[in-house]
């Protein structure tokens, strides 16, 4: 079940290297070296100061939706998703952005009050991807919350 108080926008853009970023506008975007460590790669969520890297199944197209919630979503409706992970993002600049990889082009932007936000990425249709494209879809839910670290709620294992 999804929270009844949400602001949802569709997203669709091209990215590369099976990833895109959710970040604070003023993040230094340190996404090299240890950003995609073994754990981050497995859970499909990398983290550094002011930036989360979202691992995608497709190499290029990223399709989905981003929802801003007034309260945390329920965690009991995960059956329709292949992979679900949560993490923290500190927003200090008052602006949250979605950026492509590797160019860092801003694909979506929203003004938010400064603070810590929980981010849940729910991925579906991952097995549809063949080569560089498929029907993979990403629902991103964002709400204000205390830091809780990364949480893998459901894991997708490539077959």
VMD Tcl script that draws the C-alpha trace (Angstrom):
set ca {
  {0.00 0.00 0.00}
  {1.25 3.46 -0.88}
  {0.84 6.48 1.36}
  {-2.20 8.56 0.38}
  {-0.24 11.82 0.64}
  {2.26 11.81 -2.21}
  {3.52 13.98 -5.03}
  {4.46 11.74 -8.01}
  {6.35 12.58 -11.21}
  {7.21 10.24 -14.09}
  {10.87 9.97 -15.05}
  {12.38 8.76 -18.30}
  {15.91 9.54 -19.44}
  {19.06 8.00 -20.84}
  {21.95 7.15 -18.57}
  {24.96 4.86 -18.86}
  {26.93 2.32 -16.90}
  {23.79 0.82 -15.29}
  {23.35 3.71 -12.85}
  {21.97 7.16 -12.12}
  {22.24 9.47 -9.14}
  {19.86 10.96 -6.59}
  {21.69 13.85 -4.98}
  {21.80 17.15 -3.19}
  {22.37 19.95 -5.70}
  {25.64 20.91 -3.99}
  {27.01 17.38 -3.65}
  {30.61 16.98 -4.83}
  {29.36 13.78 -6.60}
  {32.26 11.61 -5.48}
  {31.25 8.53 -7.48}
  {34.65 7.06 -8.30}
  {36.91 4.50 -6.65}
  {35.03 2.93 -3.70}
  {31.57 4.33 -4.51}
  {30.44 1.07 -6.12}
  {32.01 -1.34 -3.66}
  {30.97 -5.00 -3.46}
  {28.07 -4.34 -1.06}
  {26.80 -1.31 -3.00}
  {26.86 -3.31 -6.23}
  {24.95 -6.21 -4.63}
  {22.24 -4.04 -3.05}
  {22.12 -1.70 -6.10}
  {22.64 1.39 -3.94}
  {25.91 3.28 -3.52}
  {26.41 6.18 -1.12}
  {28.69 9.13 -0.51}
  {28.19 12.62 0.92}
  {25.04 14.06 -0.62}
  {24.66 11.38 -3.30}
  {23.06 7.97 -3.77}
  {23.88 5.86 -6.82}
  {20.99 3.73 -8.07}
  {21.98 0.54 -9.89}
  {19.83 -0.20 -12.95}
  {19.44 -3.38 -14.98}
  {19.47 -1.52 -18.34}
  {22.68 0.07 -19.49}
  {20.96 3.12 -20.99}
  {17.26 3.96 -20.51}
  {15.93 4.71 -17.01}
  {12.15 4.72 -16.64}
  {10.00 5.06 -13.58}
  {8.50 7.50 -11.13}
  {9.59 9.54 -8.16}
  {7.17 10.04 -5.26}
  {7.54 12.45 -2.35}
  {5.69 11.09 0.68}
  {4.45 12.69 3.88}
  {5.16 9.49 5.83}
  {7.16 6.29 5.31}
  {5.66 3.77 2.87}
  {4.49 0.40 4.08}
  {7.03 -2.40 3.69}
  {4.53 -5.24 3.36}
  {3.67 -4.84 -0.34}
  {6.92 -5.92 -1.95}
  {5.59 -8.83 -4.06}
  {5.25 -6.77 -7.25}
  {8.91 -5.68 -7.12}
  {12.07 -7.62 -7.94}
  {14.43 -5.61 -5.75}
  {13.84 -3.06 -2.96}
  {16.48 -1.06 -1.10}
  {16.47 2.00 1.18}
  {19.11 4.53 2.14}
  {19.66 8.00 3.55}
  {20.30 11.23 1.70}
  {21.18 14.47 3.47}
  {19.90 17.49 1.56}
  {21.52 20.75 2.65}
  {21.09 22.92 -0.47}
  {17.25 22.80 -0.47}
  {17.36 21.11 -3.90}
  {17.19 17.38 -4.66}
  {18.22 16.25 -8.14}
  {18.24 13.14 -10.32}
  {21.29 13.09 -12.59}
  {22.42 10.79 -15.35}
  {25.74 9.00 -15.50}
  {28.43 9.87 -16.54}
  {27.56 13.42 -17.65}
  {25.77 14.50 -14.47}
  {22.97 16.12 -16.50}
  {20.05 17.14 -14.25}
  {17.03 15.03 -15.27}
  {14.71 16.06 -12.42}
  {14.83 18.64 -9.68}
  {12.67 19.45 -6.64}
  {12.97 21.99 -3.84}
  {12.93 20.43 -0.36}
  {13.60 21.74 3.09}
  {17.08 20.83 4.35}
  {17.37 17.62 6.32}
  {17.76 13.87 6.12}
  {15.56 11.99 3.70}
  {14.93 8.29 3.42}
  {14.98 7.01 -0.14}
  {13.40 3.71 -1.19}
  {14.11 2.36 -4.68}
  {11.76 -0.42 -5.80}
  {12.81 -2.08 -9.06}
  {10.56 -4.20 -11.25}
  {10.69 -6.13 -14.56}
  {14.44 -6.65 -14.20}
  {14.36 -10.03 -15.99}
  {12.97 -8.29 -19.12}
  {16.34 -6.72 -19.88}
  {18.24 -8.23 -22.79}
  {21.42 -6.53 -23.85}
  {21.16 -2.81 -23.14}
  {17.36 -2.42 -22.98}
  {14.21 -3.83 -21.43}
  {11.10 -2.89 -19.50}
  {12.79 -2.38 -16.13}
  {11.02 0.26 -14.04}
  {12.06 2.11 -10.89}
  {9.78 3.61 -8.25}
  {11.66 6.04 -6.03}
  {9.95 7.05 -2.78}
  {11.36 9.88 -0.67}
  {10.28 11.08 2.76}
  {11.78 12.97 5.69}
  {13.19 10.62 8.30}
  {15.91 9.87 10.77}
  {19.07 8.23 9.38}
  {18.76 4.43 9.39}
  {21.49 3.43 6.97}
  {21.06 1.14 4.00}
  {18.41 -1.57 4.21}
  {17.95 -4.31 1.65}
  {14.25 -5.22 1.82}
  {14.17 -7.59 -1.17}
  {17.06 -8.85 -3.29}
  {17.03 -9.69 -6.99}
  {19.48 -12.35 -8.08}
  {20.34 -12.39 -11.78}
  {19.76 -15.79 -13.29}
}
mol new
graphics top color blue
foreach p $ca { graphics top sphere $p radius 0.5 }
foreach p [lrange $ca 0 end-1] q [lrange $ca 1 end] { graphics top cylinder $p $q radius 0.2 }
display resetview
